[in-house]
Amino acid sequence: MNKLKSSLLVIAASVFISAPTYAADIEACLITKTDINPFFVKMKEGAKAKADELGIKLSTFAGKIDGDHETQVKAVETCIASGAKGILIAASDTKAITTVLGQAQDNGLLVIALDTPLEPITAADSTFATDNFKAGELIGKWAAASFGDTSKAVIAMLDLNVSQPSVDVLRDQGFLTGFGIDTKDISKWGDEDDSRIVGNEVTNGNEEGGRNAMEKLLQKNPNINVVYTLNEPAAAGAYEALKAAGKADDGILIVSVDGGCPGVKDVKDGVIGATSQQYPLLMASLGVEAIKAWAENGTKPANTPGLDFFDTGVNLVTDQPASGVPSIDTAEGMDRCWG
């Protein structure tokens, strides 16, 4: 048994004791931001595999693009009407979605947030997620240690979208904190007044958005030498923009979050300097188990001690380790990657 499988079993056991395998007439819903991003593709695969194992009917829904709130609202309404026992959701609008999710809870459904905490986090019955602030902080500390004289940094911030869902804010503010920049109001991005920051542009979490955002920031300042990206598709787009501008070989540091196999390969190939790896399959499989337990005996999963969510873990992946910043190399990252 490899190390990842072993760790998943240990984590699963610490959340709750699984009920018997047979789960007749239990329906669960998975609602993701998109069905294109490899992160959510793997999340769907993990949920389906666990649902099949436990004999649970799983219905899946996704927004047309990252930020498609209305499609997610309709999906929740469909799940309530279908008699589902629980909803697993990676919300696009972490504030606005709470109203309809409250209706789901009023109808007896268990609501579990995956990856992206709701606002407030207590709007979900439980949250299975990466510590997204820590994920951002790791790449921020690595970038600072690798860059050297951070006073000379010229930073591009490639975020998610203007609604600033919690995952977007946590990664952004974690990165800046790790890099040593005053975040001002840590509950939102873009209010920083540090002259090293060229600006914030949104990417919608995809490659095209990353390319467009990078092009806009290069127009503001062609001397950018540090690029923060919300996720690896955005990082890939940013690199394409840098390449088109003749800057791919200028030693610009690109950092990201996700840990999918294409992203880890980009780290290995030198496109991305470091990425924080998260584990969507674990989030989804534990979520399905939680809905089964809720349907059969009314129990809810426990949080990680000291946190208001269940932490599914994060590792910094890089082949250029920095002193004082824990990391794994791309060989181990490929063993643990997804997508």
C-alpha positions as CSV (number, residue, x, y, z in Angstrom):
1,M,0.0,0.0,0.0
2,N,1.5,3.4,-1.0
3,K,1.9,6.2,1.5
4,L,-1.0,8.2,0.0
5,K,-3.5,5.4,0.3
6,S,-2.3,4.7,3.8
7,S,-2.8,8.3,4.9
8,L,-6.2,8.5,3.3
9,L,-7.4,5.5,5.4
10,V,-6.0,7.0,8.6
11,I,-7.7,10.4,7.9
12,A,-11.0,8.7,7.0
13,A,-11.0,6.8,10.2
14,S,-10.4,10.0,12.2
15,V,-13.5,11.7,10.8
16,F,-16.1,9.1,11.7
17,I,-16.7,5.4,11.9
18,S,-18.2,4.2,8.6
19,A,-21.6,2.7,8.7
20,P,-22.4,-0.7,7.0
21,T,-21.6,-0.8,3.3
22,Y,-25.2,-1.2,2.1
23,A,-27.0,2.2,1.7
24,A,-30.4,1.6,0.1
25,D,-32.3,4.7,-1.1
26,I,-29.7,7.2,-0.2
27,E,-29.1,9.9,-2.7
28,A,-26.4,12.5,-2.6
29,C,-25.6,15.5,-4.8
30,L,-22.2,16.9,-5.9
31,I,-22.2,20.5,-7.1
32,T,-18.9,21.8,-8.5
33,K,-17.8,25.1,-10.0
34,T,-17.1,23.7,-13.4
35,D,-16.8,20.2,-15.0
36,I,-13.7,21.2,-17.0
37,N,-11.1,22.1,-14.4
38,P,-9.1,18.9,-13.6
39,F,-9.5,19.6,-9.9
40,F,-13.2,19.3,-10.1
41,V,-13.0,16.4,-12.6
42,K,-11.0,14.5,-10.0
43,M,-13.4,15.5,-7.2
44,K,-16.3,14.1,-9.3
45,E,-14.4,10.9,-9.9
46,G,-13.7,10.5,-6.2
47,A,-17.3,11.1,-5.2
48,K,-18.6,8.7,-7.8
49,A,-16.2,5.9,-6.9
50,K,-17.1,6.2,-3.2
51,A,-20.8,6.4,-4.0
52,D,-20.6,3.3,-6.1
53,E,-18.7,1.5,-3.4
54,L,-21.3,2.4,-0.8
55,G,-24.4,1.8,-3.0
56,I,-25.4,5.5,-3.0
57,K,-27.1,7.3,-5.9
58,L,-25.0,10.3,-6.8
59,S,-26.3,13.2,-8.9
60,T,-23.7,15.7,-10.2
61,F,-24.0,19.3,-11.3
62,A,-21.6,22.0,-12.4
63,G,-21.5,25.6,-13.3
64,K,-20.9,26.6,-17.0
65,I,-17.8,28.6,-15.8
66,D,-16.2,29.3,-12.5
67,G,-18.4,32.0,-11.0
68,D,-21.7,30.6,-12.4
69,H,-23.7,31.1,-9.2
70,E,-27.2,30.8,-10.7
71,T,-26.6,27.3,-12.1
72,Q,-25.5,26.2,-8.7
73,V,-28.6,27.7,-7.1
74,K,-30.8,25.7,-9.5
75,A,-28.8,22.6,-8.7
76,V,-29.4,22.9,-5.0
77,E,-33.1,23.4,-5.7
78,T,-33.1,20.3,-7.8
79,C,-31.4,18.3,-5.0
80,I,-34.0,19.4,-2.5
81,A,-36.9,18.4,-4.8
82,S,-35.3,15.0,-5.5
83,G,-35.3,14.0,-1.8
84,A,-31.5,13.9,-1.6
85,K,-30.0,13.3,1.9
86,G,-27.1,15.6,1.4
87,I,-25.2,18.1,-0.8
88,L,-21.5,18.4,-1.4
89,I,-20.7,21.8,-2.9
90,A,-17.7,23.8,-4.1
91,A,-19.5,27.1,-4.2
92,S,-18.8,29.8,-6.7
93,D,-20.3,32.6,-4.6
94,T,-19.6,31.6,-1.0
95,K,-21.9,34.3,0.4
96,A,-24.9,34.3,-1.8
97,I,-25.3,30.5,-2.0
98,T,-26.0,30.3,1.8
99,T,-29.6,31.3,1.4
100,V,-30.6,28.3,-0.8
101,L,-28.3,26.0,1.2
102,G,-30.2,27.1,4.3
103,Q,-33.4,25.9,2.6
104,A,-31.8,22.6,2.0
105,Q,-30.9,22.2,5.6
106,D,-34.4,23.2,6.6
107,N,-35.5,20.2,4.5
108,G,-33.2,17.8,6.3
109,L,-30.3,17.8,3.9
110,L,-26.7,17.7,5.2
111,V,-24.6,20.4,3.6
112,I,-20.9,19.9,3.2
113,A,-18.6,22.4,1.6
114,L,-15.7,21.0,-0.4
115,D,-12.5,23.0,-1.0
116,T,-14.2,26.4,-0.7
117,P,-15.5,27.4,2.8
118,L,-18.9,29.1,2.8
119,E,-19.2,32.6,4.4
120,P,-19.8,32.2,7.2
121,I,-18.2,28.8,7.4
122,T,-20.9,27.7,9.8
123,A,-23.4,27.9,6.9
124,A,-22.3,24.4,6.1
125,D,-22.7,21.5,8.4
126,S,-19.1,20.6,7.7
127,T,-16.2,21.6,5.4
128,F,-13.6,19.3,3.9
129,A,-10.9,21.5,2.5
130,T,-7.3,22.3,2.1
131,D,-6.1,25.0,4.5
132,N,-6.1,27.5,1.7
133,F,-4.4,30.2,3.6
134,K,-1.6,27.8,4.5
135,A,-1.4,26.8,0.8
136,G,-0.9,30.4,-0.2
137,E,1.5,31.1,2.7
138,L,3.7,28.2,1.6
139,I,4.1,29.5,-1.9
140,G,4.6,33.0,-0.6
141,K,7.4,31.9,1.8
142,W,9.0,29.9,-0.9
143,A,8.9,32.8,-3.4
144,A,10.4,35.1,-0.8
145,A,13.2,32.7,0.1
146,S,13.9,31.9,-3.5
147,F,13.8,35.5,-4.8
148,G,16.3,36.9,-2.3
149,D,16.1,40.7,-2.0
150,T,12.3,40.9,-1.9
151,S,12.5,44.7,-2.0
152,K,13.1,44.4,-5.7
153,A,10.1,42.2,-6.3
154,V,7.6,43.3,-9.0
155,I,4.5,41.2,-8.3
156,A,1.5,40.2,-10.5
157,M,-1.5,38.9,-8.7
158,L,-3.7,36.6,-10.7
159,D,-6.9,35.9,-8.8
160,L,-10.2,34.1,-9.4
161,N,-13.1,36.5,-9.9
162,V,-14.6,39.7,-8.7
163,S,-17.0,38.1,-6.2
164,Q,-13.9,37.0,-4.2
165,P,-15.0,33.6,-2.9
166,S,-13.3,32.5,0.2
167,V,-10.8,30.2,-1.5
168,D,-9.7,33.1,-3.7
169,V,-9.2,35.4,-0.7
170,L,-7.5,32.9,1.5
171,R,-4.9,31.9,-1.2
172,D,-4.2,35.5,-2.2
173,Q,-3.8,36.8,1.4
174,G,-1.8,33.7,2.4
175,F,0.7,34.3,-0.4
176,L,1.1,38.0,0.5
177,T,1.5,37.1,4.2
178,G,4.1,34.5,3.3
179,F,6.0,36.9,1.1
180,G,6.0,39.5,3.9
181,I,3.5,42.0,2.5
182,D,0.9,43.8,4.7
183,T,-2.5,42.6,3.6
184,K,-4.5,45.4,5.2
185,D,-7.9,43.9,5.4
186,I,-7.2,40.1,5.3
187,S,-10.9,39.3,4.5
188,K,-10.5,40.7,0.9
189,W,-7.8,41.1,-1.8
190,G,-6.8,44.2,-3.7
191,D,-6.7,46.8,-0.9
192,E,-3.0,46.5,-0.4
193,D,-0.9,49.6,-1.0
194,D,2.5,48.0,-1.3
195,S,4.3,49.5,-4.3
196,R,5.7,46.1,-5.3
197,I,2.3,44.9,-6.4
198,V,1.6,45.8,-10.0
199,G,-2.1,44.9,-9.6
200,N,-4.8,42.2,-9.3
201,E,-6.5,40.7,-12.4
202,V,-9.1,37.9,-12.4
203,T,-8.7,34.7,-14.4
204,N,-11.9,32.7,-13.8
205,G,-9.5,29.9,-12.9
206,N,-8.7,28.9,-16.5
207,E,-5.8,29.1,-18.9
208,E,-7.4,31.7,-21.2
209,G,-8.2,33.9,-18.2
210,G,-4.6,33.5,-16.9
211,R,-3.2,34.5,-20.3
212,N,-5.4,37.6,-20.5
213,A,-4.7,38.7,-16.9
214,M,-1.0,38.3,-17.4
215,E,-1.1,40.4,-20.6
216,K,-3.0,43.2,-18.9
217,L,-0.5,43.3,-16.0
218,L,2.5,43.3,-18.3
219,Q,1.0,46.3,-20.0
220,K,1.0,48.0,-16.6
221,N,4.6,47.0,-15.8
222,P,6.7,44.9,-18.2
223,N,9.3,44.3,-15.4
224,I,7.2,41.8,-13.4
225,N,9.4,39.1,-11.9
226,V,7.0,37.3,-9.5
227,V,3.7,35.9,-10.5
228,Y,1.1,34.6,-8.0
229,T,-1.6,32.5,-9.6
230,L,-4.8,31.2,-7.9
231,N,-4.4,27.8,-9.6
232,E,-2.4,25.9,-12.2
233,P,-4.6,26.5,-15.3
234,A,-4.2,30.2,-14.6
235,A,-0.4,29.7,-14.2
236,A,-0.2,27.9,-17.5
237,G,-2.0,30.8,-19.2
238,A,0.3,33.3,-17.5
239,Y,3.4,31.4,-18.8
240,E,2.0,31.5,-22.3
241,A,1.6,35.3,-22.1
242,L,5.2,35.6,-20.7
243,K,6.4,33.4,-23.5
244,A,4.6,35.5,-26.2
245,A,6.2,38.6,-24.7
246,G,9.7,37.0,-24.9
247,K,10.0,36.8,-21.2
248,A,9.8,33.0,-20.6
249,D,13.6,32.7,-20.1
250,D,13.9,35.8,-17.8
251,G,13.8,33.8,-14.5
252,I,10.4,35.0,-13.5
253,L,9.0,33.1,-10.5
254,I,5.6,31.7,-11.0
255,V,3.8,30.1,-8.0
256,S,0.4,28.4,-7.8
257,V,-1.9,26.1,-5.9
258,D,-3.6,22.8,-7.0
259,G,-1.1,19.9,-7.4
260,G,-2.7,18.3,-10.4
261,C,-0.5,16.1,-12.5
262,P,-0.2,18.7,-15.3
263,G,0.7,21.3,-12.8
264,V,3.3,19.1,-11.1
265,K,4.8,18.4,-14.6
266,D,5.0,22.2,-15.1
267,V,7.0,22.4,-11.9
268,K,9.3,19.6,-13.1
269,D,9.7,21.4,-16.4
270,G,10.4,24.8,-14.8
271,V,7.3,26.5,-15.9
272,I,6.0,26.9,-12.3
273,G,8.6,27.3,-9.6
274,A,6.4,25.8,-6.8
275,T,2.8,24.8,-6.2
276,S,0.8,23.8,-3.1
277,Q,-0.7,20.4,-3.7
278,Q,-4.2,19.7,-2.4
279,Y,-6.3,16.4,-2.5
280,P,-9.7,16.7,-4.0
281,L,-10.4,13.0,-4.2
282,L,-10.1,12.8,-0.4
283,M,-12.4,15.7,0.1
284,A,-15.1,14.1,-2.1
285,S,-14.9,10.6,-0.8
286,L,-15.0,11.7,2.8
287,G,-18.0,13.9,1.9
288,V,-20.0,11.0,0.4
289,E,-19.2,8.9,3.5
290,A,-20.5,11.7,5.7
291,I,-23.8,11.9,3.9
292,K,-24.2,8.1,4.3
293,A,-23.6,8.4,8.0
294,W,-26.0,11.3,8.3
295,A,-28.7,9.4,6.4
296,E,-28.4,6.3,8.5
297,N,-27.8,7.6,12.0
298,G,-27.9,11.4,12.0
299,T,-24.2,11.9,12.8
300,K,-22.0,14.7,11.5
301,P,-18.2,14.6,10.9
302,A,-15.9,16.3,13.3
303,N,-13.5,19.1,12.5
304,T,-9.7,18.8,12.7
305,P,-8.8,19.8,16.3
306,G,-8.2,23.5,16.6
307,L,-9.8,24.3,13.2
308,D,-13.4,25.1,12.1
309,F,-13.1,22.7,9.2
310,F,-11.6,19.2,8.4
311,D,-8.2,19.8,6.9
312,T,-7.5,17.4,4.1
313,G,-3.8,18.4,3.9
314,V,-1.4,20.4,1.7
315,N,2.2,19.9,0.5
316,L,4.5,22.4,-1.3
317,V,5.8,20.8,-4.4
318,T,9.1,22.0,-5.9
319,D,12.5,20.8,-7.1
320,Q,14.1,23.9,-5.7
321,P,13.6,23.6,-2.0
322,A,14.0,26.7,0.1
323,S,15.5,26.8,3.6
324,G,12.8,26.9,6.3
325,V,10.0,26.0,3.9
326,P,8.9,22.3,4.1
327,S,8.4,20.7,0.6
328,I,8.2,17.5,-1.4
329,D,9.9,17.1,-4.8
330,T,8.1,16.5,-8.1
331,A,8.7,12.8,-8.0
332,E,6.6,12.5,-4.8
333,G,4.3,15.1,-6.1
334,M,3.6,12.9,-9.2
335,D,2.9,10.0,-6.9
336,R,0.2,12.1,-5.2
337,C,-1.1,14.1,-8.0
338,W,-4.5,13.9,-9.8
339,G,-5.9,14.8,-13.2
